[in-house]
Amino acid sequence: MSKVKVSRYFTIPIKLLVILVCIWYLGRSVAKIDYTIFRLRLILPFFVFTLSYFLTTLLMSKNWHLILNMLDNTKRGFPDIASIYFRTAIAKYFPSNMLHYAGRHFLGKQVNFSHHTIMSSNLLEALFAIVSSAIIVYFSLKTGILRLPVELQSHRLKFEYLSLTSLAISALLPFLYVRIKTKKNLLVSNLLVIKRSFYIVSNYVLFFISAGLIFFGVFYVLNLTERSLSSIIFYISIYTCSWVFGFITPGAPGGIGIRESIMVMLLSDSIGAGYALTGSLLFRVITISGELIGYLLAETKIFKDPVKAN
């Protein structure tokens, strides 16, 4: 029996398990939703939100593609990388992000990426994401758009300094890391690294803004917030802040629980904890459903199959 067939027999149970875990969590979240504020007319907007979130994840997969091409000379096309990204991203919900990264190593090896390259790309991806989120969070805190809970108001300056420090450190590390890893490659100039880094950070900022708009849209269609620029920026800031804390928290599958807790904490003063929890859970259903769309598209070969690409 060929290695490809063996790998497929091995991964099929994992794929089914991942899908079942996602369905289980979606069902559990739906059971906690306050349906008194839900109407049938909201089905279409939430369907649009789900598709929109899937489209925003294309920015994430594109960034990983750019990072890999900075570290490796094979220059794989975007469809190959997107296939790996979407087939592994959903795995972060079981049992944690570790399965997501393990899947990247498994599939990346089949398209001739070394484990060292995959590991380096994962690290850079995290650093670039932190840079981008720190930009938004610092701006929101500095301008007063992001309103901390009353209990934390006295620590506002500490949060600002923490965001600024994270921004400064994480902005420098990707550049230094890429230069060290590519110092033998004369084709990768300092200017090229700077240009690509700026492009990647811009994509992440656009992702946070786009996903944050969807997060705002959930509460807006539920009539829990007003339509104003300050309100939109406020929700984008909350989403970004909750995303990064969920991302850096070890052992939290896809940030589950961490992100919702931060969303509820930051929204409780303005709309109440109950409505904040309902909106946050609905948004989680949307994001998981959006990622599940990407996974199913990759599995149905809408994206180029990386195994066959080899």
N, C-alpha and C positions, 0 to 999 in steps of 0.2 A: 504494500500500500504506500502511495506517495506521501511525502511530507505535507503537501498541500491538503490532501484528503484527511490526514491525521489531525492537522491543525483545525480543519473545519469541524470534525467530529468533536474536538476538544472545546471549541468556542461556541458551538450551538447551544449547549446547556447554559453557558454564561450569558449569552445574548438573551435567552428566554428568561433567565433569572433577573437580569437587569430590567427588562420590560415589566415583569411581574412586580418588582419592587417599586418601580415608578407608578404603576397602576395602583398599587397598595397605598402609596403615600398620597396620590391624588385623591383616592377615595376617602382616606383619613382626613385630609384637609377639607374636602367638600362637606364632610359630616359636621365640621365645626363652624361652617359659614352661617351667618345670620341671614336667612332668606327673606326676612321681612323687608329688606331694602332691595331685594332682587326682583326684576320684572322680566317677562319674556322678551321684551323689546331689547334687552341688553345682550341677548345671545349673539346677535350679529356683531356688535362692537367688540365683544370678547373674542369672537372668532377672528376678527381683523387684528386685534391685539396679538393673538397667538401667531398668526402669519407674520406680523410685523416684527415680533421678537425673533422668530427664526431668521428673518432677513438681517437683523442686527448682529446675529451670531456669525454671519458671513465675515463681518469685520474682524472678529476674533480669530477665525480660521485664516483669514488673509494675513493677519499680523504674524501668526505662527509660521506661515509660509515665508514671509519676508525674513524672519529671524533665522529660520533654517538655511535659507539661501545666503545669508551673511556668514554663516558658520561652515557651510559645505559647498564645494564646487560642482556638485552633481546637477544643481539647478533643476530640481524636480518641478513640474508644472503645478499650478494651483489645484486642479481637480484631484490629483493624487493626494496632496496634503489635506485638502478639504475632506476627502473620503476618510482618511485616518482620524482627522479631528472630530468629525461628527460620529464616527463609529465608536470613539472612546470617550467623548465628552459626557455622554449620558451615564457612563459607568461611575462617575464621581458620586452618584447617589447610593452606591453599594460597593463596599461599605464606607468608602471615603474617597478623597482625591487620589489616594495611592493606586487604586485600581485604574483610574483614568490614566495616570502616568505609566503604569505597568502595561496597559494596552498600547500606549504610544510606542513603548520600547519593542513590544512584540510585533506590531504592524510596521513600525519604522525599519526594523531589521530586514523585513522582507522587500523593502525598496532600497536596500543598501545604505541606510543611514546607520552610523555606528552608535552604540549605546552612549558613548561620550558626547556625541553631537546632540542626541535627543535630550540627554541630561542637561547639557548647556543651554539648549533652547528652552527647556522648562524653567530654568533659573532666570534667564533673560526675560521670558514672558512674564514671570512674576514681578520682576523689577520694573519693567515698563508699565505694567498695570498699576503698580503702586505709585509710580511717578505721576501717571495720568489722574488717578483718583485723588492724590494729594493736591494737585493743582486745583481741582474743583472744590475739595473740602476746605482748603486754605482760603480760597476766594470767598466761599460762602460764610466761613467764620469771620473773616476780616471785615466783610461788608455787613455782617449781622443778619444775613438772609437765613442762615441755619441757626435756628433758635434752640439752644440747649435746654433741657429740663431745668426747672427751678433749682433742684438739688445740685446741678452741675454748673450753674451760672458763675459761681465764684472761681471756677477752674477754667474759664473760657480762654484766658491767656495761655494756660498750659496746653490746651488743645491746639491753639494757633501755633505755638512754638513747636509742638510735636509734629504738626502737619508740615510746617516749613522745614524742619530738620529732616523729616522723611523725604520731602521733595528734593532737598539739596543732595542728600546722600544717594538716594535711588536714581537721581538724574545723572550722577557722576559714574556710578558703578557699571551701568551697561556699556558706556563708552570704553572704560578701562578694560572691562572683561572682553569685549569684542576685539580690542586692539591686541591684547595678550594672546587670545586664541587664534588670531589671524595674522600675526606678525610675520609669518613665513609667506603669506600670500600678498605679493606686491600689488595685485590688482585691487585690493581693498585699501583705499586711501583714507586718511582721516576725514577728508571732506565727504567721502561716500558714506562712511559710518555715521557722521553727523546728519547727513541728509536722510538716510534711512531711519535713523533713530527718531528724527523729527516726524517723519511720515508715520512711523509706528505709534508714537505718542498721540499724534493727531487722530489716528484711527481709534485708539482707545478712548480718547476724550469724546469723539463722535459716538462711540458705542455707549458710554455712560449717559450722554445727553439723550440719545435715541431711546435707550431702555428706560431712562428716567422719565421721558415723555409718556411712555406707555404706562409706567407706574402712576404718573399723574392722571392719565386718562382713565384708569380704573376708578380712582376716587371721584373724578369729575362726573363720569356717567352714573355713578351711584349718588350723585348730588351731595357729596360730602366736602366739596371744596369749590371755590369760585375760579373762574377763568381770568387769570391776570398774570402778567409777566413775573411778578414777585412770587406768586403761588407756584408757578411752573418751575422756577429756579429752586424754590424751596423743596419741592418734591424730587427734583433731579439731585439735589444735594443729599437728601435723605437716602435716596437709592444708592448713590455712590458711596456714602459713608457706611451703609449697611453691607454693601457688596464687599468692600475691602476688609471689613472686620470679619465677615463670614469666610472670606478667602484665606486670611492669615490664621484663622483659628484652627489648630490641629484637631483632627478627629471628627470634624463636623461635615457629614456628607453633603457636598454642594452648598455648604453654609446653612443647611436646614436648621431652623431653630434660632441660630445666632442672628441672621439677617432679619427675621420676623420680630425678634425681641427688640432689636435696635429700632426698627420701623415703628413699632408700637410705642416705645419709649419716647421717640422724637415727635410722634404725632398725637400722643395722648392729650397734651395741653390744648391742642387746637380742635380736634374732632372727637376726643374720648377714646379710651382704651378699647372698648368693644368694637366700635366701627373701624378703628385702626387695625385691629386683629383681623377682622373680616376682609378688609381691603387687601391686607398683606397676604392672607392665605389665598385669595382669589388671584393675586398677582403671581404667587408661587405656582398655582395651577397653570397659569398662562406660560410661565417660563419653562416649566418642565414639559408642557405640551409642545412648546416651540422647539425645544431641544429634541424631543421625541420625533418630531417631523424631520429634522435633520438626520437623525439616526436611521429612520425608515427609508428616507431618500437615498442615503449612502448604501444601505443594505440592498436596495432594489436597483443598484448600479446606475442611479441618475448621475452620481459622480463616478469618475473612472475608478475601477477596482485596482487598488495598489498591488494586490497579489498577482494579478494578471499582467500588471505593468512591468513586472520583473521578467 
